[in-house]
Amino acid sequence: MDPIKLVTRKYRDLIPRSFKTKLDIFLFDRCIEGKSLRSIEPWEFKSFGISEKIVTSYERAWQLGPEESLNEGGLKMAEVDKQIETWLKENKELKAKLLKEYKAYFITDYFPFSKFEKMYSQNPEERVCHYCKLSDEDNKKLRDLSQINTKRGRGFSMEIDRIKPNYEYTADNIVLACYWCNNAKTDEFSESEFLDHIGPGIGKVWNERTNKT
């Protein structure tokens, strides 16, 4: 793929994913706080900020059963899920409007393309996995030597990993990651856990495959 097109596509892909993260947590927070989902104004969504407190509750909620609540007397998780599901089905036009506005300020103020372009270089030698140190250039060399076994699709260029997965895609919350590290890290392992323990092991495999050839 043309280098400029690759960087542009990677950047554009961030916007709907970042929007979804903010919308999911925004709706979750309103449910937990007992606020109505029936009368949401665009300015409320735009001014909403994801905080550590909200993320802690959000992550804890994922570990609860359908009949459990975060707080005594609060909504059960099944009720929270139902309210959010209903809102998404009944407010497609509003959701589209929120996305359009989100895209506008994401591009101009929140995370301009110029910042992303500096991080995601057009040079494959400079695009290096934050965790295992594999570069896109070395990835290509290993593929040419039949030392890569993934099927068609992902794995041909560096992906974008969020250091904190339940926060938006911002310049200080993303790093480059190869498909294998990004796929293994998921939302489970912290940046330091992956850097200290798992990433080096994956990097060792790449080195052994390179030396093998």
HUDA-V558974 format. One record per pair of residues at least 12 apart in sequence whose C-alpha atoms are under 6 Angstrom apart, sorted by the first residue. I is the first residue (numbers start at 1). GAP is how many residues later the second one is. Records with the same first field share a line. If there is no record, write none. Layout:
I: GAP ; GAP
//
This chain:
3: 119
18: 150 ; 151
66: 12
124: 12 ; 13
125: 12
129: 47 ; 48 ; 49
130: 46 ; 47
131: 64 ; 68
132: 67 ; 68 ; 70 ; 71
136: 21
155: 24
158: 18 ; 19 ; 20
159: 17 ; 18 ; 19
160: 15 ; 16 ; 17
161: 13 ; 14 ; 16
162: 12
163: 28
165: 22
//
